[in-house]
């Protein structure tokens, strides 16, 4: 992977994306998780075994459409698993963080910690 002297937007956001260094050795953050709603989804699921669509919607104070789009991106990256079922006749969508998603969040948090430490110097 090429090194760049200035910050850059990654060319892809696959789970296997290896962080590159930017600036003074600051890791490039996972753009898939870095977006506010997606970070909220992953963080909420890290603290809970699973959450329903409505639980996430309430927690993140967002719209159905916004949550759907962001959850789908995380699902496509295999960071979250989505299970659809019915309770009686009412559809129920439930999300859970996958092992890959947990690993990606841990890596993201490590990168944020490195950024914080670099800024303290």
VOPAGU-2260 file (C-alpha; in pm, 1 decimal, decimal comma):
REM VOPAGU-2260
SITE   aa  ch    i         X         Y         Z
SITE  UNK   A    0       0,0       0,0       0,0
SITE  UNK   A    1     136,6     341,2     -91,3
SITE  UNK   A    2     224,2     596,8     172,2
SITE  UNK   A    3     109,3     957,1     134,4
SITE  UNK   A    4     246,8    1260,6     311,6
SITE  UNK   A    5     -93,9    1421,6     365,7
SITE  UNK   A    6    -425,7    1293,2     494,1
SITE  UNK   A    7    -626,0    1108,4     233,0
SITE  UNK   A    8    -959,4     940,4     191,6
SITE  UNK   A    9    -915,8     562,6     166,1
SITE  UNK   A   10    -990,6     418,1    -175,9
SITE  UNK   A   11   -1196,1     138,3     -21,9
SITE  UNK   A   12   -1359,8      47,8     304,8
SITE  UNK   A   13   -1327,0    -328,2     318,3
SITE  UNK   A   14   -1288,7    -490,4     659,6
SITE  UNK   A   15    -940,7    -603,2     553,5
SITE  UNK   A   16    -832,7    -241,6     484,5
SITE  UNK   A   17    -501,7    -187,0     655,9
SITE  UNK   A   18    -464,8     160,3     810,0
SITE  UNK   A   19    -208,4     387,3     655,9
SITE  UNK   A   20     -24,9     652,1     849,3
SITE  UNK   A   21    -105,0    1017,6     792,2
SITE  UNK   A   22      72,9    1325,4     915,2
SITE  UNK   A   23     306,0    1240,1    1202,9
SITE  UNK   A   24     230,3     869,0    1228,3
SITE  UNK   A   25    -140,9     909,0    1300,7
SITE  UNK   A   26    -337,7     609,3    1172,2
SITE  UNK   A   27    -599,1     654,5     903,1
SITE  UNK   A   28    -940,8     587,9    1061,1
SITE  UNK   A   29   -1188,0     329,7     929,8
SITE  UNK   A   30   -1424,0     556,9     734,7
SITE  UNK   A   31   -1699,5     298,0     748,6
SITE  UNK   A   32   -1719,1     323,4    1128,4
SITE  UNK   A   33   -1611,4     688,2    1158,5
SITE  UNK   A   34   -1945,0     825,5    1033,0
SITE  UNK   A   35   -2155,7     937,3    1330,8
SITE  UNK   A   36   -2463,4     716,2    1285,7
SITE  UNK   A   37   -2259,0     407,4    1198,2
SITE  UNK   A   38   -2031,4     464,4    1498,2
SITE  UNK   A   39   -2343,9     494,0    1711,7
SITE  UNK   A   40   -2484,6     168,5    1575,1
SITE  UNK   A   41   -2162,1     -24,8    1629,1
SITE  UNK   A   42   -2108,6     124,5    1975,9
SITE  UNK   A   43   -2464,9      49,4    2087,3
SITE  UNK   A   44   -2435,6    -307,5    1960,9
SITE  UNK   A   45   -2099,9    -351,0    2135,7
SITE  UNK   A   46   -2273,7    -271,9    2464,0
SITE  UNK   A   47   -2576,6    -494,5    2394,4
SITE  UNK   A   48   -2610,8    -851,5    2267,9
SITE  UNK   A   49   -2861,4    -724,7    2009,1
SITE  UNK   A   50   -3097,4    -433,9    1949,3
SITE  UNK   A   51   -3407,8    -394,7    1739,0
SITE  UNK   A   52   -3438,4    -140,0    1461,7
SITE  UNK   A   53   -3671,1      67,5    1681,8
SITE  UNK   A   54   -3428,6      49,2    1977,1
SITE  UNK   A   55   -3147,4     182,7    1757,9
SITE  UNK   A   56   -3372,8     448,0    1607,8
SITE  UNK   A   57   -3464,4     576,1    1955,4
SITE  UNK   A   58   -3106,5     558,8    2087,9
SITE  UNK   A   59   -2958,4     742,3    1789,8
SITE  UNK   A   60   -3254,7     979,6    1743,4
SITE  UNK   A   61   -3259,1     930,8    1369,5
SITE  UNK   A   62   -3510,4     855,2    1096,1
SITE  UNK   A   63   -3608,4     515,8     956,8
SITE  UNK   A   64   -3443,9     590,4     622,3
SITE  UNK   A   65   -3120,5     718,5     771,9
SITE  UNK   A   66   -3086,2     421,2    1004,6
SITE  UNK   A   67   -3169,8     175,4     725,7
SITE  UNK   A   68   -2901,4     313,0     493,6
SITE  UNK   A   69   -2628,3     311,9     758,9
SITE  UNK   A   70   -2722,5     -28,3     900,3
SITE  UNK   A   71   -2717,5    -174,7     549,4
SITE  UNK   A   72   -2363,0     -44,0     489,7
SITE  UNK   A   73   -2248,3    -208,4     812,7
SITE  UNK   A   74   -2428,8    -527,9     718,2
SITE  UNK   A   75   -2267,0    -532,4     371,0
SITE  UNK   A   76   -1925,2    -499,1     538,8
SITE  UNK   A   77   -2022,5    -789,7     768,2
SITE  UNK   A   78   -1978,4    -567,1    1075,9
SITE  UNK   A   79   -2338,2    -631,2    1186,6
SITE  UNK   A   80   -2580,3    -918,3    1134,9
SITE  UNK   A   81   -2946,2    -848,8    1066,3
SITE  UNK   A   82   -3224,3   -1091,1    1158,4
SITE  UNK   A   83   -3580,1   -1034,7    1039,6
SITE  UNK   A   84   -3873,1   -1207,9    1205,7
SITE  UNK   A   85   -4231,4   -1150,0    1311,0
SITE  UNK   A   86   -4388,0   -1100,9    1652,2
SITE  UNK   A   87   -4741,5   -1200,8    1571,3
SITE  UNK   A   88   -4803,8   -1006,5    1251,7
SITE  UNK   A   89   -4559,5    -728,1    1330,1
SITE  UNK   A   90   -4221,8    -741,1    1152,2
SITE  UNK   A   91   -3916,8    -726,0    1379,6
SITE  UNK   A   92   -3565,6    -640,2    1261,4
SITE  UNK   A   93   -3285,0    -713,1    1503,5
SITE  UNK   A   94   -2915,2    -628,9    1475,6
SITE  UNK   A   95   -2609,9    -777,8    1644,2
SITE  UNK   A   96   -2241,8    -693,0    1619,1
SITE  UNK   A   97   -2036,4    -963,7    1446,4
SITE  UNK   A   98   -1688,4   -1074,1    1553,4
SITE  UNK   A   99   -1552,4    -881,9    1253,5
SITE  UNK   A  100   -1748,1    -573,0    1361,0
SITE  UNK   A  101   -1615,9    -597,8    1717,1
SITE  UNK   A  102   -1259,6    -629,1    1585,4
SITE  UNK   A  103   -1312,3    -328,5    1355,5
SITE  UNK   A  104   -1448,4    -121,3    1645,7
SITE  UNK   A  105   -1153,2    -217,6    1866,4
SITE  UNK   A  106    -912,4    -118,4    1588,4
SITE  UNK   A  107   -1101,0     209,1    1540,1
SITE  UNK   A  108   -1081,0     286,0    1912,2
SITE  UNK   A  109    -707,5     204,3    1911,7
SITE  UNK   A  110    -663,7     448,5    1623,1
SITE  UNK   A  111    -859,4     717,3    1808,1
SITE  UNK   A  112    -644,2     660,3    2117,1
SITE  UNK   A  113    -329,8     696,7    1902,0
SITE  UNK   A  114    -469,3    1022,2    1763,9
SITE  UNK   A  115    -545,0    1151,1    2113,6
SITE  UNK   A  116    -196,4    1057,1    2236,0
SITE  UNK   A  117     -34,5    1223,3    1930,6
SITE  UNK   A  118    -229,7    1543,0    1994,8
SITE  UNK   A  119    -115,2    1551,1    2358,4
SITE  UNK   A  120     251,0    1557,1    2256,7
